[in-house]
Amino acid sequence: MESYSSEINSDKNQLDMSLSRSEIVKSLKNDRDFFDHKCSRLKKLFLVPFFNHINACLDDIKSSGKVKNSIDIWCGKWCITEYIQTYTDITWLWIDISENKIRFAKHMYPHMRFEKTDCEDIVSLWKTFDLLICTEVLEHQEHPEKLLSLFDKISDKYILLSVPHEPYRSRSNLMRGKYISRWGTTPDHKQKYTKSSFQKTLNDTLPWREINVQSKWFRLIAIAKKL
């Protein structure tokens, strides 16, 4: 498979300036896919342990000297996107299936590369990346193993994943008075991963990779390294 480098069609990354930022935000607010493009200061403070561990993971991966390009799958968590793009010695590509999200992202971050595409499209192009990052996505999937199988084809070296750590995430929701009728379970979460169940899912789906799962601040973070 061909490695996907920086030769990305620049035409796809040209920002449509026909809409103002407020018009784009308005269109997103009318869309079920609306997301918070900025984390609040308080939320960022609570995310510090998570970011620190992501930083340690990326530094460890980079130390191998084998990571030149990376793809971030479904990059709706913009506080994470903003953070990892500071690794300027890696060629980054962010993809999402929402046209509104990509349009807004290009408006907010014109110096970064975004494309509206899906994992299956990347696989069909026979493109691979040294590093694949996917944060807070698998818990929303009815069949996450199908997505993980695609990830295995897209990444020829490393996969970096994160999911909410249960039951602690649900308990934290209850403490904040959220989703009480659901015992703290976030409504669109179809999977509830404990550390052992997440490890088993990754071991079963990615058998040719060395899996390391750790718990950090209500989240599970995993690195899957190709053997």
Phi, psi and omega in degrees: 000147183278135178285133183274106183257206188279359181280065179264137182304111184294336179299329182288342183256009177284129183280131174281107184270011181290339178250140176282166179300318181296326179291322179294315179299319179298318180295326178290322181293337177271002184251140179295343181272010184302141181223160176277114183280346177230138174276144175294161179300320180296316181295319179297324179298316180289339180273355183306312179300322178296311179298319180300321180286322174302317179300316179296321178296313181295320178297320179294318179295316181296329182297341178289341181072014185250006184250112178246334180219155184212153177233135176252116186272125176054073192274053181284341180272089191288333177296330176284317179301314179301323185288309187286339181289353176288348174280081190286346180275003175246135176281119185254145169226129177251132179234153176206158181268354181265118179298322179297317180297315181295319179297317179293320181298317179296327179289318182284323186229071185295344181274355183253157184262123179229144175220142173274106180199175181236166181302319182297327177294319178297316180296319182295336178275358181056045177256141177233160180230151177292324183223133174242131179242133177215110184245133174058045180238316188300328181293344180269355187266137175292323180229077184297335181297330178293319179292320179297324178296324176293319178302320181297329178280329184280322182262124179260006177224290188234147171233129178243121186233153169216145177217159174297143180265113178263150008271007187293326178296316179295320178296321179294325176297317179297322180295333178267004179076025183254140174054042184299319181293343180254014182057036175087355182286126177298131189305322184265014176272115180267343179237141177237101187266126162272172180298318182290322181289325177292318178300316181295317179302315181290320178298319182288325186269332182238066188292339183262025179230150173274120187254131176229115182247130177229155180256127178219112170052066178065014179226150172256131181240130184232141170244127178245110183257130181290133182279000000 
